[in-house]
Amino acid sequence: MNTSLTLLDRNLQLVRYPQDLQHPSWQAWDAADEYIIEYVEQNFQDIKNQSVSIYNDDFGALACWFADSKPIWVSDSFVAKQSCLVNLQQNNIPIESVSFYDSVTPIDSPVEVVLLKVPKTTALLEQQLIDLQARVSPSTTVIAAGKANLIQKSTLALFEKYLGNTTTSLAKKKARLVFCQPAGITSDSSLYPTIWFTDKPRFKISNLANVFARQQLDIGARFMLEHLSKLANMNNKTVIDLGCGNGVLGLHILDQSKHIKVVFVDESYMAVASAKKNVLVNMAEKEHQCDFIVNNCLDNFTQKSKFTEADMVLCNPPFHQQNTVTDHIAWQMFKDAKSVLQNGGQLVVVGNRHLDYPNKLKRLFGNAATVATNQKFSILSATKR
């Protein structure tokens, strides 16, 4: 893995988190990071003396580079925060140089310079631009960066709609900058959360901007819900909804089982906040049976959860990290599940049929059974013995 960012006669050592699960060809920064760093260094003589806010810094490259400005750092990703913390430490930068905020905590302080990596999710960008309205003024400089193919006319239109006049740079190494001059625009309210309803039972599902399947029940979760009854009796058990998103799986388990405990886990702050709201709105009387954890898979689960043992783990693993296609997250989910399950406990996975999950489960658990399958998905079960 290339861990050495050398730019403008300066060097940073940067890694992705967790480092031991990354592909050797990956690195913890991209051309957009380099482009925005070069632009700021060449055009701001006093950046150290200005209030800086950094949004969507995937692995902490921008936080490390601009740490002398004591930036506010905002992300919806727990993994991104862990990457940033690791990279600050290994570059001997004091952690307190950066003020960390998650995406669901309001920030009131005004800002002079905004450095924003354009996220893959358009809705997240839209919510962040709405949030920035309260922090920026006509004297604020807003610079965004991203892969050129992520910066479309619709992307620029969002900056225009919520902040002000917007222009772009030429593309460089397939990256592009966006320059926005705030004009004091204010919106009446956010478009988020998005709300929809399940059929039977009729649950009201609230989704903050960065939640997977924000607009409707995703087909993988739908398939899992159709076959929940085929799983072992979950009464009086502890079930982990791993990668919970809006919590729709855990919500149905709460409804169908007596005296069950459900742990909702996701690396997205918006996802966990949405899952908690959905429990409170639909089954507030069962909140005490739930735990809500923002985490990297099941790292240090027994220290973080009020329920220390698990009888079942359900998951629909993602196969990307930021813009990189990968199966390392699924593999970590499977390994972590095995470590927290009691003997006889089950890991239940829904995934695309073309993915190599059966062999991974057999290699790890020594067994894998097919619960159900259709043209697109398989539901697999592995038992800890």
C-alpha positions in Angstrom: 0.0 0.0 0.0 1.3 3.5 -0.9 1.3 5.3 2.5 3.4 8.3 1.7 1.8 11.5 0.4 4.5 13.8 -0.8 3.3 17.2 -2.0 4.7 20.7 -2.0 7.9 19.6 -0.3 6.0 18.1 2.6 5.3 14.4 3.5 2.5 12.7 5.3 2.2 9.1 6.2 -1.4 8.0 5.6 -3.3 4.7 6.0 -6.8 3.5 5.6 -8.6 2.0 8.5 -8.5 -0.8 9.4 -5.1 -1.0 7.8 -4.8 -4.8 8.0 -7.8 -5.4 5.8 -6.9 -3.0 3.0 -5.7 -4.1 -0.5 -2.1 -3.3 -1.2 -3.0 -1.1 -4.2 -5.2 1.3 -2.2 -4.1 4.6 -0.6 -5.7 6.9 1.9 -6.0 10.0 -0.3 -7.0 10.7 -3.9 -6.4 13.3 -6.7 -9.2 15.4 -5.3 -7.3 15.7 -1.9 -4.1 16.7 -3.7 -5.9 19.2 -5.9 -7.6 21.0 -3.0 -4.4 21.0 -1.0 -2.4 22.5 -3.8 -5.1 25.2 -4.5 -5.4 26.3 -0.9 -1.6 26.4 -0.3 -1.1 28.5 -3.5 -4.0 30.9 -2.9 -4.3 31.4 0.9 -1.4 33.0 2.7 -3.0 33.1 6.1 -5.0 29.8 6.2 -3.6 29.0 9.6 -5.3 32.1 11.0 -8.7 31.4 9.6 -11.6 29.3 10.9 -11.6 26.2 8.7 -14.2 23.4 8.5 -13.5 20.1 6.6 -16.4 17.9 5.4 -16.3 14.3 4.2 -12.5 13.8 4.7 -12.4 10.1 3.8 -9.3 9.1 5.7 -8.0 12.2 7.3 -5.6 13.5 4.7 -7.1 17.0 4.8 -7.3 17.1 8.6 -3.6 16.2 8.8 -2.5 18.7 6.2 -4.5 21.6 7.6 -4.2 20.7 11.3 -2.4 24.0 12.1 -5.7 25.7 11.3 -7.3 23.7 14.1 -10.2 22.8 11.9 -13.7 21.6 12.6 -14.0 18.1 11.0 -17.4 16.8 10.0 -18.2 13.3 8.7 -21.1 10.8 8.8 -18.5 7.9 8.9 -17.2 6.3 12.1 -14.5 4.6 10.0 -13.4 7.9 8.5 -13.0 9.3 12.0 -10.9 6.3 13.1 -8.8 6.7 10.0 -8.3 10.4 10.8 -7.4 9.7 14.4 -4.8 7.0 13.3 -3.3 9.3 10.8 -3.0 12.3 13.1 -1.2 10.1 15.6 1.3 8.6 13.2 2.2 12.0 11.9 2.7 13.3 15.4 -0.1 15.8 15.2 -2.0 16.4 18.5 -5.5 14.9 18.4 -6.8 18.1 20.0 -5.8 20.1 16.9 -9.0 18.8 15.3 -12.5 19.3 16.6 -14.6 16.3 15.6 -18.3 16.5 14.8 -20.6 13.8 13.4 -23.3 14.5 10.8 -26.2 14.6 13.3 -24.7 17.1 15.7 -25.5 20.8 14.9 -22.6 23.2 14.5 -23.4 26.9 15.3 -20.0 28.5 14.9 -19.4 30.7 11.8 -16.7 29.6 9.3 -14.4 31.5 7.0 -13.1 28.6 4.8 -15.1 25.4 4.0 -13.2 22.5 2.4 -15.6 19.8 1.3 -15.1 16.5 -0.4 -18.1 15.8 -2.6 -19.8 12.7 -1.2 -21.1 9.8 -3.3 -24.6 10.3 -1.9 -26.2 13.4 -3.3 -28.7 13.7 -0.5 -25.9 13.9 2.0 -24.3 16.8 0.1 -27.7 18.5 -0.1 -28.2 18.2 3.7 -24.7 19.5 4.4 -25.2 22.5 2.1 -28.5 23.2 4.0 -26.6 22.9 7.3 -23.9 25.3 6.1 -26.4 28.1 5.4 -26.4 28.9 9.1 -22.6 29.0 9.3 -21.5 30.9 6.1 -21.6 34.5 5.1 -20.7 36.4 1.9 -17.1 36.5 3.1 -16.9 32.7 3.5 -14.9 30.8 0.9 -16.3 27.4 0.0 -14.1 25.0 -2.0 -15.3 21.5 -2.8 -13.4 18.7 -4.5 -14.2 15.4 -6.0 -13.8 13.0 -8.8 -14.8 14.8 -12.1 -17.5 12.2 -12.8 -19.1 13.0 -9.4 -19.4 16.7 -10.2 -22.3 17.0 -12.6 -24.5 20.0 -13.5 -27.0 18.8 -10.9 -24.2 18.9 -8.3 -23.4 22.5 -9.1 -27.1 23.3 -9.1 -27.3 22.2 -5.5 -24.5 24.7 -4.5 -26.3 27.4 -6.4 -29.6 26.6 -4.8 -28.4 26.5 -1.2 -25.4 28.7 -1.0 -24.7 31.0 -4.0 -22.8 31.6 -7.3 -20.8 28.5 -8.2 -18.0 27.8 -10.7 -15.7 24.9 -11.4 -12.0 24.4 -12.2 -10.5 22.5 -15.1 -10.2 18.7 -14.5 -6.8 17.5 -13.2 -6.0 13.8 -12.8 -9.7 13.2 -13.2 -10.5 15.5 -10.2 -12.2 18.9 -10.2 -12.7 21.7 -7.8 -15.9 23.6 -7.1 -15.9 27.3 -6.0 -18.9 28.7 -4.3 -19.6 32.2 -3.1 -22.3 32.3 -0.4 -25.0 34.8 -1.0 -27.0 34.7 2.3 -29.6 32.2 1.0 -31.7 30.5 3.6 -34.1 27.5 3.2 -37.3 27.1 5.0 -36.5 23.5 6.0 -34.6 20.4 5.0 -36.0 17.8 2.7 -34.8 15.2 5.1 -35.6 12.8 6.7 -37.3 10.9 4.0 -40.3 9.0 5.3 -42.0 5.9 3.9 -44.2 3.1 5.3 -43.8 -0.7 5.4 -46.9 -2.8 4.6 -47.4 -5.5 7.2 -47.1 -4.3 9.9 -47.4 -0.7 8.9 -44.2 1.0 10.3 -43.3 4.6 9.7 -39.7 4.6 8.5 -37.7 7.8 8.8 -34.4 8.1 6.9 -31.8 10.8 7.3 -29.9 11.9 4.2 -27.1 9.4 4.1 -29.1 6.2 5.0 -28.9 3.3 2.5 -32.2 2.7 0.8 -33.4 6.1 2.0 -36.4 6.2 -0.4 -37.8 2.7 -0.2 -37.3 -0.7 1.3 -34.3 -2.2 -0.5 -34.8 -5.5 -2.2 -32.3 -7.4 -0.1 -34.0 -6.4 3.1 -37.4 -7.2 1.6 -36.2 -10.7 0.7 -34.9 -11.2 4.3 -38.2 -10.0 5.8 -40.0 -12.6 3.7 -38.0 -15.4 5.3 -37.6 -14.3 8.9 -40.0 -17.0 10.0 -37.6 -19.6 8.7 -34.9 -18.6 11.2 -34.6 -20.1 14.6 -37.0 -19.0 17.4 -35.7 -15.6 18.5 -37.7 -15.2 21.7 -35.6 -14.3 24.7 -32.6 -14.0 22.4 -30.1 -11.2 21.7 -30.0 -10.3 18.0 -27.5 -7.9 16.3 -28.7 -6.0 13.2 -25.3 -5.4 11.8 -25.1 -2.6 9.2 -28.6 -1.7 10.3 -29.3 1.3 8.1 -32.7 2.6 9.1 -33.2 -0.4 11.3 -36.1 -2.0 9.4 -34.9 -5.6 10.0 -34.4 -5.1 13.7 -37.8 -3.3 13.9 -39.6 -6.3 12.5 -37.7 -8.7 14.8 -38.8 -6.6 17.8 -42.4 -6.9 16.6 -42.4 -10.6 15.9 -40.5 -11.9 19.0 -41.2 -11.7 22.7 -38.6 -10.4 25.3 -36.0 -10.1 22.6 -33.0 -7.7 22.7 -31.9 -6.0 19.5 -28.6 -4.2 19.0 -28.6 -1.8 16.0 -25.0 -1.3 14.7 -23.8 0.8 11.7 -20.8 2.9 10.9 -23.1 5.8 9.7 -24.2 8.2 12.4 -27.2 9.1 10.3 -28.2 5.4 10.0 -28.0 4.7 13.8 -29.9 8.0 14.5 -32.6 6.9 12.0 -32.8 3.4 13.5 -33.3 4.8 17.0 -36.0 7.2 15.8 -37.8 4.4 14.1 -37.9 2.3 17.2 -39.1 5.3 19.3 -41.8 6.2 16.7 -43.1 2.7 16.1 -42.4 0.8 19.4 -41.3 3.2 22.1 -42.3 0.7 24.7 -39.5 -1.6 23.6 -36.7 0.9 23.5 -35.3 -0.6 26.7 -34.8 -3.8 24.8 -32.6 -2.1 22.3 -29.1 -0.8 22.0 -27.8 1.6 19.3 -24.1 1.7 18.5 -22.1 3.6 15.9 -19.1 1.4 15.2 -16.7 -0.3 12.8 -18.5 -3.6 12.4 -18.4 -5.2 15.9 -15.1 -3.8 17.2 -14.9 -4.0 21.0 -18.5 -5.1 21.1 -18.6 -6.3 24.7 -17.2 -2.9 25.9 -19.6 -0.9 23.8 -22.9 -2.7 24.1 -25.1 -3.1 27.2 -25.9 -6.6 25.9 -22.6 -8.5 25.9 -23.7 -11.8 24.4 -25.3 -12.5 21.0 -27.5 -15.4 19.8 -27.9 -14.2 16.2 -26.3 -11.6 13.9 -28.2 -10.4 10.8 -26.4 -8.5 8.0 -26.6 -7.3 4.5 -22.9 -6.5 3.9 -21.9 -3.5 1.8 -19.4 -4.2 -1.0 -17.8 -0.8 -1.2 -15.9 1.6 1.1 -16.3 5.2 -0.1 -15.8 4.8 -3.9 -13.8 1.5 -3.7 -15.5 -1.9 -4.4 -14.3 -4.3 -1.8 -15.3 -7.4 0.1 -13.2 -6.7 3.2 -16.1 -5.2 5.1 -18.1 -8.3 4.6 -15.2 -10.4 5.7 -14.8 -8.3 8.9 -18.5 -8.6 9.6 -18.3 -12.4 9.4 -15.2 -12.6 11.6 -16.6 -10.2 14.2 -19.9 -12.0 14.2 -18.2 -15.3 15.0 -16.3 -13.6 17.8 -19.4 -12.3 19.6 -21.8 -15.2 19.0 -22.4 -17.8 21.7 -21.8 -21.4 20.8 -24.8 -22.5 18.7 -25.4 -18.9 17.6 -26.2 -18.1 14.0 -24.9 -15.5 11.5 -27.6 -14.9 8.8 -26.5 -13.1 5.7 -28.4 -11.8 2.7 -26.3 -11.0 -0.4 -26.2 -11.1 -4.2 -25.9 -14.6 -5.4 -22.7 -13.9 -7.4 -20.8 -13.0 -4.3 -18.5 -15.7 -2.8 -20.2 -15.6 0.7 -20.9 -19.4 0.9 -17.2 -20.3 0.7 -16.2 -17.5 3.0 -18.7 -18.7 5.6 -17.6 -22.3 5.3 -14.0 -21.3 5.6 -14.7 -19.3 8.8 -17.5 -21.3 10.5 -16.9 -24.7 8.9 -20.5 -24.7 7.7 -23.0 -22.7 5.6 -26.7 -23.4 4.8 -29.0 -21.8 2.3 -32.1 -20.5 4.0 -33.7 -19.1 0.8 -32.7 -18.0 -2.7 -34.2 -16.2 -5.7 -32.8 -15.0 -9.0 -30.8 -12.2 -7.4 -30.2 -12.9 -3.7 -29.4 -15.8 -1.3 -29.9 -15.9 2.4 -27.2 -17.9 4.1 -26.8 -19.2 7.7 -23.7 -20.2 9.5 -23.6 -21.7 13.0 -20.8 -21.2 15.5 -19.8 -24.6 16.9 
